[in-house]
């Protein structure tokens, strides 16, 4: 499966000599599994706030990156990492105030039922740990995910990441169900349909002698195409998996940390309390830190028999980075900024695409938006690719998602201001008009 918005190496001759040489050297030393974005790859050398700069000095408005959630190279995060790195960086088998304080602060942002926090380096590791604990606690193996989900790259979680492509092995203990679809499914039917599809997957799984251990969901269905409404539609499926003896794992790597604006965590929009919550990318603003919040009873037996350790997960430097990110979100009012600027973008994108028969729907929550491009009843990957690359050529970065590679993915850092949002809208309007 070709990666959405991937550079085609057959077009190498169209690039300048410096980038051709770097790509060729990159291929020699990194091998064939890596991919580059855009028809003309970006050669980036610096970042600041919502801006990225290439090797020629050109500035790009970053409307895609949730890793640098509070802006590239935020000075408070850089200072916190640098300061702690100059004092001590070790692991969690020694006492240190930082990991305890950070875990406590994260848990206070969540429902009381989630009483333990475990740290990893990546969201992949967090989801891998969640599967280990779920299977240990339930004594079961089966996992259900949506059909374009992405949950990570370890062997265990690549099995539940169909977005990686058909070549990635998916064993008999994994079942896929259709993602929600707010364009084709009436809002009032969304929750019941998702629960029915989940029930069918459980029945099929049991037909093969496998019991369900967990239903794992990115709570805004990012890789499936971004399906956020109506709030609460996830609840019937959560109730069903629990009634059937399984657990609900909320993957908050993309929707978490104030991204959706109205709530701090994506699952809160649906009025549900997960059994486990996996965290990642935006947690350290680019510093590798991730984690898993969970109900204490789930890890009680696992913790006494298996133990858990991660050399870098929960280190003093990682926790300093994470604590600084929380400080910035709170002190700079970024959850409210996500809500207000997100509302402006949702309204503006709806206006600039109104009346077009090649745009099916504009949708989003906070600073995570999608524009679905169509051609009749079919996905219009050509239009989506045109808009993405027209924007890239004119100094604005977004990407695309969905099984048809036809859904624009717009996900800027939380510090995006009004003037930059207006530039994003005008540049997108120009890209559509140029098609």
C-alpha positions in Angstrom: 0.0 0.0 0.0 1.4 3.4 -1.0 1.6 5.9 1.8 -0.8 8.8 1.5 1.0 12.0 0.5 4.3 10.2 -0.2 7.1 11.4 -2.4 7.5 9.3 -5.6 11.2 8.4 -6.0 10.6 8.1 -9.7 10.4 11.9 -9.9 13.9 12.4 -8.4 15.2 14.1 -11.5 12.8 17.0 -10.9 14.6 18.0 -7.7 17.7 20.2 -7.3 21.1 18.5 -7.1 21.6 19.1 -3.4 18.3 17.3 -2.5 18.9 14.5 -5.0 22.3 13.8 -3.4 20.8 13.8 0.1 18.0 11.5 -0.9 20.3 9.1 -2.5 22.6 9.0 0.5 19.6 8.7 2.8 18.4 5.7 0.8 21.9 4.1 1.1 22.1 4.4 4.9 18.5 4.2 6.0 17.2 1.6 3.5 13.9 1.2 1.6 11.3 1.2 4.4 11.4 5.0 5.0 9.2 7.5 3.2 9.2 11.2 2.5 6.2 13.6 2.3 5.1 15.7 -0.7 5.7 15.6 -4.4 8.8 17.8 -3.7 10.2 16.7 -0.3 11.0 19.3 2.3 14.6 19.8 3.5 14.0 21.4 6.9 16.7 22.9 9.1 14.9 25.0 11.7 11.5 25.5 13.5 10.0 28.1 15.7 6.4 28.3 16.9 4.1 27.4 14.0 6.9 28.0 11.4 9.3 25.6 9.8 12.3 26.8 7.6 14.0 24.9 4.8 17.7 24.9 3.8 17.0 27.8 1.4 15.5 30.0 4.1 11.9 29.6 3.0 9.3 29.7 5.8 6.4 27.2 5.9 3.3 27.6 8.1 3.0 24.2 9.8 -0.7 23.2 9.9 0.0 19.5 10.3 2.3 18.8 13.2 0.8 17.7 16.6 4.2 16.5 17.8 5.3 20.0 18.5 1.9 20.6 20.2 2.8 23.9 21.9 5.0 25.1 18.9 8.4 24.2 17.6 11.2 24.8 20.0 9.0 26.4 22.6 11.5 28.2 24.9 9.9 27.0 28.2 10.1 23.4 27.1 13.6 23.8 25.7 14.7 25.4 29.0 13.1 22.7 31.2 14.8 19.9 29.2 18.1 21.6 29.2 18.0 22.5 32.9 17.1 18.9 33.9 19.6 17.3 31.5 22.3 19.4 33.2 21.4 18.0 36.7 20.4 14.4 36.4 18.9 11.9 33.9 18.3 8.4 35.1 15.5 5.8 35.4 12.5 5.0 37.6 14.3 2.4 39.7 15.7 5.4 41.7 13.5 7.7 43.7 12.9 11.1 42.0 10.2 13.7 42.7 9.8 14.5 39.0 8.1 11.3 37.8 5.8 11.2 40.8 4.7 14.9 40.4 4.2 14.5 36.7 2.2 11.3 37.0 0.0 12.9 39.7 -0.6 15.9 37.5 -1.6 13.8 34.5 -4.0 11.7 36.5 -5.7 14.8 38.0 -6.6 15.7 34.4 -8.5 12.4 34.0 -11.5 10.7 35.7 -10.8 9.4 39.2 -11.2 5.8 38.1 -7.9 6.1 36.2 -5.5 5.8 39.2 -2.2 4.6 37.9 0.2 6.1 35.3 3.0 4.1 33.6 5.6 5.7 31.3 7.1 4.7 28.0 9.0 6.4 25.3 6.5 6.2 22.4 2.8 5.8 21.8 3.6 2.5 20.1 5.1 1.3 23.4 2.1 2.6 25.4 -0.3 0.7 23.2 1.9 -2.4 23.3 1.9 -2.2 27.1 -1.9 -1.7 27.1 -2.4 -4.9 25.1 -0.1 -6.9 27.4 -2.1 -5.7 30.4 -5.5 -6.3 28.8 -4.6 -9.8 27.8 -3.1 -10.6 31.2 -6.1 -9.2 33.1 -8.9 -10.7 30.9 -7.1 -14.0 30.1 -8.2 -13.3 26.5 -6.5 -12.5 23.2 -9.0 -10.8 20.8 -8.7 -7.1 19.9 -11.1 -5.1 17.7 -10.1 -1.9 15.9 -11.4 0.2 13.1 -10.5 -0.6 9.5 -8.0 2.2 8.9 -6.7 2.6 12.5 -3.1 3.4 13.4 -1.9 2.5 16.8 1.9 2.0 16.4 4.8 0.1 14.9 5.8 -2.7 17.4 5.0 -6.2 16.3 2.0 -6.4 18.6 0.4 -3.0 17.7 1.3 -3.2 14.0 -1.2 -6.1 14.0 -3.9 -3.6 15.0 -2.7 -0.8 12.7 -4.3 -1.5 9.3 -3.2 1.9 8.1 0.3 0.5 7.7 -1.0 -1.5 4.7 -1.9 -5.1 3.9 1.6 -6.3 3.9 1.7 -5.9 7.7 0.6 -9.2 9.3 -2.7 -9.2 11.1 -3.2 -12.4 13.0 -6.5 -14.3 13.8 -6.9 -12.6 17.1 -7.5 -9.2 15.5 -10.8 -8.1 13.9 -11.5 -4.9 11.9 -14.8 -3.0 11.9 -15.9 0.0 9.7 -15.0 3.4 11.1 -17.8 5.9 11.8 -18.8 7.9 8.8 -20.5 11.2 9.5 -20.9 12.0 5.7 -22.8 8.8 4.8 -24.4 7.8 8.2 -27.0 10.0 9.8 -25.8 11.4 13.1 -28.6 9.8 15.2 -27.6 6.3 13.8 -23.8 6.6 14.3 -23.6 5.1 17.8 -25.9 2.2 17.2 -24.2 1.3 13.9 -20.8 1.3 15.5 -22.0 -1.0 18.4 -23.7 -3.4 15.9 -20.5 -3.6 13.9 -18.6 -4.3 17.1 -21.1 -7.0 18.1 -20.7 -8.7 14.7 -16.9 -8.7 15.0 -17.1 -10.2 18.5 -19.5 -12.9 17.2 -17.1 -13.7 14.3 -14.2 -13.8 16.7 -16.0 -16.2 19.0 -16.8 -18.4 16.0 -13.1 -19.0 15.7 -12.8 -19.8 19.4 -11.3 -16.4 20.4 -12.7 -14.2 23.2 -12.5 -10.4 23.0 -9.9 -8.7 25.3 -10.2 -5.1 24.2 -11.7 -2.6 21.8 -9.0 0.0 20.9 -10.1 3.3 19.5 -8.4 6.6 18.6 -11.2 8.7 20.0 -11.4 11.0 17.0 -10.7 8.3 14.4 -7.8 10.3 13.0 -6.4 7.9 10.4 -9.8 6.6 9.4 -10.7 10.1 8.2 -11.5 12.1 11.3 -15.0 11.4 12.6 -15.8 13.5 15.7 -19.6 14.0 15.8 -22.0 13.7 17.3 -20.4 13.7 20.8 -21.4 10.6 22.7 -21.7 8.3 19.7 -18.9 6.1 21.1 -20.7 5.2 24.3 -22.9 2.3 23.1 -19.8 0.5 21.7 -17.9 1.1 25.0 -20.8 -0.3 27.0 -21.0 -3.3 24.7 -17.3 -4.3 24.9 -17.6 -4.2 28.7 -20.8 -6.3 28.7 -18.9 -8.9 26.6 -16.1 -9.0 29.1 -13.5 -6.9 27.3 -11.8 -3.6 28.0 -12.0 -0.2 26.3 -8.6 1.4 25.5 -8.7 5.0 24.4 -5.7 6.0 22.2 -5.2 9.7 22.9 -1.9 10.1 21.0 -3.6 12.3 18.4 -6.8 13.7 20.1 -5.3 14.3 23.5 -3.7 17.3 25.3 -6.3 19.9 24.5 -6.3 19.2 20.7 -10.1 19.1 20.5 -10.7 22.4 22.3 -13.9 21.6 24.2 -12.2 18.9 26.3 -8.7 18.1 27.3 -9.0 14.5 26.3 -10.8 13.2 23.2 -12.7 10.5 25.1 -14.3 13.2 27.4 -16.3 14.4 24.4 -18.1 11.1 24.4 -18.9 11.0 28.2 -17.1 7.7 28.7 -14.4 6.6 31.1 -11.8 4.3 29.5 -10.2 1.3 31.2 -6.9 2.5 29.8 -5.7 5.7 28.0 -2.5 5.7 25.9 -0.6 8.9 25.4 2.2 9.9 23.1 3.4 12.4 20.4 2.3 15.8 21.8 3.2 14.9 25.4 6.8 16.2 25.3 6.6 18.6 22.4 9.1 16.6 20.4 10.9 15.0 23.3 10.2 11.2 23.4 7.8 10.6 26.2 4.6 8.6 26.3 2.5 6.7 28.8 -0.5 4.7 29.8 -3.1 5.7 32.4 -5.2 2.9 33.7 -7.6 1.6 36.3 -5.5 0.2 39.2 -7.2 -3.2 39.4 -6.1 -4.0 35.8 -2.4 -3.9 36.7 -2.5 -5.4 40.2 -1.7 -9.0 39.2 0.4 -8.0 36.2 2.5 -5.7 38.4 3.2 -8.3 41.0 4.1 -11.1 38.6 5.6 -9.4 35.6 7.0 -6.1 36.9 7.5 -3.2 34.5 10.6 -1.2 33.6 11.6 1.2 30.8 15.1 2.7 30.7 14.0 6.0 29.4 10.2 6.1 30.0 9.6 8.3 33.0 13.2 9.7 33.2 13.7 13.1 35.0 14.3 14.8 31.6 11.2 13.2 30.0 9.0 14.3 32.9 10.5 17.8 32.9 9.5 18.1 29.2 6.0 16.8 29.9 5.5 19.0 32.9 6.6 22.1 30.8 4.1 21.2 28.1 1.3 21.1 30.6 2.5 24.4 32.0 2.4 26.0 28.6 -1.0 24.7 27.7 -2.4 26.1 31.0 -0.5 29.4 31.1 -1.1 30.3 27.5 -4.7 29.2 27.4 -4.1 26.8 24.6 -7.2 24.7 25.1 -9.4 27.8 24.6 -7.2 28.8 21.7 -7.8 25.4 20.1 -11.5 25.8 20.5 -11.8 29.4 19.2 -9.3 29.2 16.3 -10.7 25.7 15.5 -14.2 27.1 15.3 -12.9 29.9 13.0 -11.2 27.4 10.7 -14.2 25.1 10.6 -16.5 27.9 9.6 -14.0 29.3 7.1 -13.3 26.0 5.4 -17.0 25.4 5.1 -17.5 28.8 3.5 -14.6 28.5 1.0 -15.8 25.0 -0.1 -19.5 25.7 -0.1 -21.2 24.9 -3.4 -18.4 22.7 -4.7 -19.6 19.3 -5.9 -16.1 17.9 -5.3 -16.1 18.5 -1.5 -18.4 16.2 0.5 -17.9 17.5 4.0 -15.8 19.8 6.3 -15.6 18.4 9.8 -13.4 18.8 12.9 -13.0 19.5 16.6 -10.7 22.2 17.9 -7.5 22.3 16.0 -8.0 19.0 14.1 -10.0 19.4 10.9 -10.7 17.4 7.7 -12.0 18.2 4.3 -13.3 15.3 2.3 -12.8 15.4 -1.4 -15.0 13.4 -3.8 -15.7 12.7 -7.4 -19.4 11.7 -7.5 -19.6 8.8 -5.1 -15.9 8.1 -5.3 -12.9 9.3 -3.3 -11.1 12.1 -5.1 -7.4 11.5 -4.2 -6.4 13.7 -7.1 -8.0 16.8 -5.7 -6.6 16.1 -2.2 -3.1 15.6 -3.6 -3.4 18.8 -5.6 -4.4 20.9 -2.6 -1.7 19.4 -0.3 1.1 20.0 -2.8 -0.2 23.4 -4.0 -0.1 24.5 -0.3 3.3 23.1 0.1 4.6 25.0 -2.8 3.1 28.2 -1.4 4.5 27.8 2.1 1.7 25.9 4.0 1.9 22.3 5.2 -1.0 19.9 5.6 -1.4 16.3 4.7 -4.1 13.7 3.7 -5.7 10.7 5.3 -8.4 8.0 4.7 -8.6 4.8 2.8 -9.1 6.7 -0.4 -6.3 9.2 0.3 -8.9 11.9 -0.3 -9.4 13.6 3.1 -7.3 16.7 3.9 -5.8 16.5 7.3 -5.3 19.8 9.0 -3.7 19.6 12.5 -1.6 22.7 13.4 0.2 23.2 16.7 -2.0 24.5 19.5 -0.4 28.0 19.4 -1.8 28.8 15.9 -2.9 32.4 16.0 -5.7 34.2 14.2 -3.5 35.8 11.5 -1.8 32.5 10.7 -5.2 30.8 10.6 -6.4 33.4 8.1 -3.3 32.7 6.0 -4.1 29.0 6.1 -7.7 29.6 4.9 -6.7 32.0 2.1 -4.0 29.6 0.9 -6.4 26.7 1.0 -9.0 28.7 -1.0 -6.3 29.5 -3.6 -5.4 25.8 -3.9 -9.0 24.8 -4.5 -9.5 27.6 -7.0 -6.4 26.5 -8.9 -7.8 23.0 -9.4 
